Amino acid sequence: MNGIPLADTRSRTTGTPHRVLVDQTPHRSVARHNSRFSDSVVTIAPVPWRTSLYTCGLLLLFACFALPFDVSLARLFEAEITPGELRAIFSRAEFFGHAYGVIGIAVTIWLLHPQCRARVGQFVLAALGAGLAADGIKLLVWRIRPCHSNWNVDDGSISLAFSNYQSGEWDSLLESANHSFPSAHTAVAFAAATVLAKFYPQARVWFWTLAIFVLMNRIDGGAHYLSDVFCGGIVGLVTATTVLRSRAYWQLPHTLRRLLPSLGSAEV
């Protein structure tokens, strides 16, 4: 009967055997659930505030301890103590902390993982938002990059001060040489690693390895001091946690889906 097998059963009252049809066709909802590329949206748990605050507090503690050793460590990296192959790895991992890398990763997720398409904006918002937040702090805090510092003048000193717009420092403040604090690349990398680790927990070690490579690249290249990258990591973690815990952002698509059909019926 159309390829559907028959199963023998017995009546409870008479014991007479009779046949019933057994449908072995998988239910549509089950097949869709078992599909690797389902249309359902991936559900992730937000980062607990307590975990984020503990991590940020630890990074802040590291930054405070690193301040007295910033210049000495920068001098060591200026002497090219890092092996060439390791430096090349750090340099090539810089894309993970750059806006171009964020866009490339977002496009890749959009094309290869349809379940995460609704959350690609969350990743982009967290990563680029962390970079913009770090850039905003750079306009408020003055610090010369290690690669532009005069070691003969700043012997063991820490050039970290708040900017003063009334003293005519605006033009100098916009120069990249004065944008050492905090590290925007590290902020982007830490935010990206935080979100991607939630999307793909099985690869979280790899994402955080890339973030550490970005951190090391900024120190090894003389772009930032050690305390700069620690503070950049704090900016990235806070931004990513805020975005992941934001409900209003993710209620918007569902609100639009409910609103659009009603608008269509109203026009008719």
Legacy VTK file of the C-alpha trace (Angstrom):
# vtk DataFile Version 3.0
C-alpha trace
ASCII
DATASET POLYDATA
POINTS 268 float
0.000 0.000 0.000
2.076 2.819 -1.366
5.181 1.415 0.265
3.846 1.883 3.815
4.511 -1.231 5.949
1.793 -2.981 7.901
2.090 -3.930 11.572
0.186 -6.774 13.304
-1.604 -5.906 16.542
-4.206 -7.723 18.634
-7.452 -6.425 20.075
-7.555 -6.242 23.851
-11.070 -7.759 24.009
-11.133 -10.565 21.405
-7.450 -11.136 20.784
-8.160 -11.098 17.052
-5.184 -9.901 15.058
-5.691 -6.975 12.763
-3.419 -4.766 10.729
-2.747 -1.067 11.038
-0.756 1.264 8.850
2.612 2.435 10.188
3.831 5.724 8.754
7.635 5.816 8.825
7.867 9.219 7.148
9.672 11.663 9.483
7.607 14.582 10.636
8.440 17.853 8.927
9.226 19.621 12.163
11.620 16.831 13.173
13.360 16.903 9.806
13.684 20.654 9.995
15.035 20.395 13.558
17.615 17.818 12.488
18.732 19.872 9.535
22.196 21.263 9.932
21.238 24.580 8.425
17.904 25.232 10.058
16.067 28.486 9.635
15.638 28.834 13.393
17.623 31.520 15.195
20.453 30.363 17.407
19.660 30.989 21.055
22.598 31.999 23.228
22.882 32.755 26.905
24.017 36.296 27.722
27.296 36.886 29.520
26.627 37.209 33.271
27.438 40.672 34.580
29.266 39.155 37.509
31.624 37.202 35.244
32.285 40.253 33.098
32.916 42.486 36.109
35.316 39.988 37.660
37.245 39.712 34.400
37.357 43.481 33.925
38.503 43.929 37.513
41.301 41.448 36.933
42.386 43.245 33.757
42.298 46.585 35.574
44.494 45.118 38.297
46.939 43.888 35.650
46.954 47.344 34.044
47.775 49.030 37.356
50.628 46.622 37.995
51.903 47.103 34.432
52.103 50.913 34.616
55.533 51.063 36.321
56.948 48.590 33.788
55.373 49.998 30.623
58.428 51.860 29.361
60.915 49.128 30.263
58.832 46.502 28.489
58.361 48.757 25.460
62.129 49.141 25.200
62.569 45.381 25.190
60.135 44.956 22.327
61.801 47.845 20.485
65.021 45.802 20.596
63.146 43.099 18.625
63.377 40.353 21.211
60.402 38.565 19.624
61.400 35.766 17.203
60.687 36.576 13.586
58.194 33.755 12.979
56.257 34.599 16.121
56.183 38.256 15.155
54.817 37.277 11.742
52.008 35.309 13.407
51.122 38.269 15.608
51.127 40.574 12.595
48.836 38.367 10.511
46.371 38.002 13.370
45.828 41.771 13.444
42.798 41.405 11.160
40.837 40.017 14.127
41.050 43.423 15.781
40.357 45.511 12.675
37.079 46.724 11.200
37.845 44.981 7.892
38.296 41.696 9.723
35.019 42.171 11.600
33.142 42.771 8.348
34.809 39.752 6.734
33.852 37.495 9.638
30.292 38.848 9.602
29.907 38.103 5.878
31.292 34.599 6.406
28.794 33.882 9.192
25.961 35.247 7.051
26.843 32.964 4.132
27.752 29.761 5.971
25.520 29.767 9.051
21.945 30.869 8.322
20.897 30.215 11.934
23.136 33.075 13.053
22.075 35.587 10.420
19.723 37.297 12.851
22.653 37.789 15.239
25.302 38.977 12.801
24.318 42.537 13.635
24.939 41.770 17.290
28.512 40.724 16.506
29.187 43.773 14.337
27.639 46.147 16.876
29.715 44.735 19.737
33.037 44.661 17.869
32.826 48.003 16.081
31.153 49.620 19.079
34.108 48.614 21.234
36.500 50.174 18.735
34.547 53.418 18.639
34.382 53.526 22.433
38.154 53.112 22.649
38.658 55.842 20.041
36.439 58.140 22.078
38.579 57.579 25.158
41.667 58.407 23.122
40.278 61.881 22.556
40.044 62.380 26.312
43.308 60.781 27.428
46.716 61.866 26.161
49.450 59.277 25.776
52.244 59.103 23.220
52.710 55.756 21.508
55.922 53.859 22.339
57.085 53.987 18.720
56.919 57.815 18.827
58.343 58.307 22.314
61.714 59.876 23.008
63.351 57.481 25.433
66.077 59.990 26.304
63.484 62.443 27.618
60.866 60.031 28.985
63.349 57.894 30.860
61.181 55.479 32.829
58.276 57.927 32.927
54.652 57.276 32.073
53.188 59.833 29.674
49.526 59.540 30.595
47.397 62.640 31.127
43.968 64.059 30.399
43.691 66.334 27.398
43.028 70.046 27.758
41.075 71.477 24.841
41.398 75.030 26.160
45.165 74.998 25.724
45.018 74.583 21.956
45.837 70.870 21.917
43.079 69.919 19.484
45.275 69.526 16.393
47.869 67.485 18.266
45.209 65.343 19.898
43.961 64.143 16.513
47.398 62.829 15.607
47.724 59.062 15.770
51.033 59.355 17.624
49.129 60.551 20.708
46.528 57.758 20.671
48.226 55.105 22.743
45.580 54.755 25.476
43.618 52.517 25.220
44.211 49.996 22.440
41.260 50.041 20.043
42.488 46.921 18.217
42.507 44.999 21.495
39.039 46.325 22.347
37.674 45.090 19.016
39.419 41.721 19.371
38.156 41.109 22.911
34.612 42.115 21.973
34.700 39.874 18.896
36.059 36.937 20.896
33.387 37.389 23.568
30.517 37.310 21.071
31.936 34.589 18.819
32.623 32.381 21.842
28.893 32.601 22.590
27.973 31.781 18.980
30.422 28.875 18.695
31.443 27.619 22.169
33.414 24.733 20.691
35.867 27.247 19.159
36.112 29.717 22.045
39.756 28.791 22.738
40.634 29.663 19.146
38.832 33.007 19.270
40.554 34.024 22.489
43.889 32.881 21.069
43.381 35.286 18.170
42.503 38.047 20.635
45.732 37.425 22.565
47.675 37.480 19.290
46.190 40.897 18.529
47.166 42.083 22.013
50.736 40.890 21.510
50.910 42.467 18.061
50.054 45.898 19.456
52.804 45.640 22.089
55.395 44.057 19.823
54.842 46.664 17.112
55.337 49.574 19.507
51.792 50.845 19.030
50.774 50.475 22.693
52.081 49.899 26.178
51.097 46.840 28.181
48.629 48.795 30.320
47.037 50.183 27.137
46.087 46.743 25.838
44.738 45.631 29.208
42.477 48.686 29.334
41.479 48.078 25.732
40.422 44.577 26.729
38.227 46.067 29.450
36.495 48.299 26.900
35.887 45.307 24.636
34.473 43.118 27.394
32.147 45.808 28.733
30.854 46.658 25.258
30.290 43.026 24.261
28.550 42.192 27.537
26.270 45.208 27.169
25.301 44.243 23.618
24.754 40.575 24.473
22.506 41.503 27.388
20.526 44.104 25.463
16.962 42.872 24.968
15.588 45.864 23.102
17.898 45.253 20.150
16.648 41.711 19.648
13.018 42.506 20.286
13.036 44.891 17.321
13.068 42.223 14.536
10.229 40.280 16.196
8.246 43.493 16.645
8.667 44.327 12.966
7.552 40.825 11.962
4.341 41.247 13.940
3.809 44.783 12.707
4.359 44.250 8.975
1.443 41.797 8.456
-0.914 44.175 10.251
0.262 47.037 8.068
-0.311 44.942 4.958
-3.853 44.060 5.989
-4.584 47.704 6.819
-3.549 48.805 3.336
-5.900 46.294 1.724
LINES 1 269
268 0 1 2 3 4 5 6 7 8 9 10 11 12 13 14 15 16 17 18 19 20 21 22 23 24 25 26 27 28 29 30 31 32 33 34 35 36 37 38 39 40 41 42 43 44 45 46 47 48 49 50 51 52 53 54 55 56 57 58 59 60 61 62 63 64 65 66 67 68 69 70 71 72 73 74 75 76 77 78 79 80 81 82 83 84 85 86 87 88 89 90 91 92 93 94 95 96 97 98 99 100 101 102 103 104 105 106 107 108 109 110 111 112 113 114 115 116 117 118 119 120 121 122 123 124 125 126 127 128 129 130 131 132 133 134 135 136 137 138 139 140 141 142 143 144 145 146 147 148 149 150 151 152 153 154 155 156 157 158 159 160 161 162 163 164 165 166 167 168 169 170 171 172 173 174 175 176 177 178 179 180 181 182 183 184 185 186 187 188 189 190 191 192 193 194 195 196 197 198 199 200 201 202 203 204 205 206 207 208 209 210 211 212 213 214 215 216 217 218 219 220 221 222 223 224 225 226 227 228 229 230 231 232 233 234 235 236 237 238 239 240 241 242 243 244 245 246 247 248 249 250 251 252 253 254 255 256 257 258 259 260 261 262 263 264 265 266 267
